Amino acid sequence: MKFSDLNFETKGVGLQARVNFPNGYGASVVIGLFSYGGSEGLYELGVMHNGELCYDTPITSDVVGWLSPSEVTEYLQQIEALPTAESGDATV
């Protein structure tokens, strides 16, 4: 998965793209007035698990902001490579 594969939709005062992977994880990528780095043209990414923000992966314990498109691609590939987690257990 690459940044260029994302489909952004207007959400409130910004844009959001969501993607889900077969391992049960996914990502929410946003850019807008209230996102970290949005006012500078940069993106914010949150790791998702079963449709909810996930704060306990080896990738990050919070949302990650101030990302360039190439950095978003790096995070997407890391999320896609996570092992499948049991439902309700996002710890790997």
Summary of the structure (lengths in Angstrom):
residues: 92
radius of gyration: 12.5
end to end distance: 20.9
largest distance: 37.6
contacts: 266
relative contact order: 0.23
helix: 20%
strand: 34%
